[in-house]
């Protein structure tokens, strides 16, 4: 029996489950780039997250994040910042269940992307007050 095809939101849930708690992720060009690279390396699993051919965005990623936001799988800080964290439901049994739907090879690929996301955003520095104060007034 062939394996069930996962919806993009399920793949994204599995990735975010592996990212886990404590990583503040921005819905920005860096995230789109990471998913686009994954889509080029593994179109079968990550293909829906490829960049749009005419502008630097991913409809698949945007749509999946919107659905996860509505389902409380991610927690957005607010619309102005564009940052989100992985929700408790995704970090817990629900996310683990989505990850378990993947075969061993897919789990390894999802884990690699999750590690790249964690590294990208754990290293991202927040602007410090000192840096903002150093900007000359106009």
Order of alpha helices (4+ residues) and beta strands (2+ residues): alpha-beta-alpha-alpha-alpha-beta-beta-alpha-alpha-alpha-alpha
